[in-house]
């Protein structure tokens, strides 16, 4: 029997950065080592969950039991393999994983309409993974947040440049940056320009 949550067939997904994304080394790399390594994370399934106030506990338990991760609180994120759950506000989470099934259907099966609003956002967001010793300097160019205190597992919504983003801290010098698809080409160029002085390596999409 076929997986009831198998990803539905449809048109091949096209990156919002097509025609804008160019792999290679840019700027000044010290001894060939980039201050920032940037890659687009493609083919992500992303579902937004907004729990009704009086159903927070039910949603929390459903995510923990059915997705093997305890939903974080207070603007944090948790990861297990290719899956992450990001807290993006009171009673609100993003579930993110590599696209291999119908994630929306899987979440909706666990979380009925009486518990939460569930929205498929996999086709509406673009994600960049940034890593390197200059990460905080680059992010600080476009945001008023204190990135010296931003670390592994932190998750925050902010303005980066002129764009509304969600940033998920990963390890001591890494972050995933999520942005609305319609702003992705402009933010990509901003990230490239902001990284050039530190030496930038743009890798093939992952």
Secondary structure, DSSP 4 states (H G I P E B T S, - for coil): ---TTPPPP-SPP--TTTTT---EEES--BTTB-SEEEEEE-SEEEEEEEE-GGGHHHHHHHHHHHHSSPPP-SSBEEEETTEEEEEEETTEEEEEEESSS-HHHHHHHHS-TTTEEEEE-TTTEEEEEEESTTHHHHHHTT--S-GGG--TTBEEEEEETTEEEEEEEETTTEEEEEEEGGGHHHHHHHHHHHHGGG-EEEPPP-
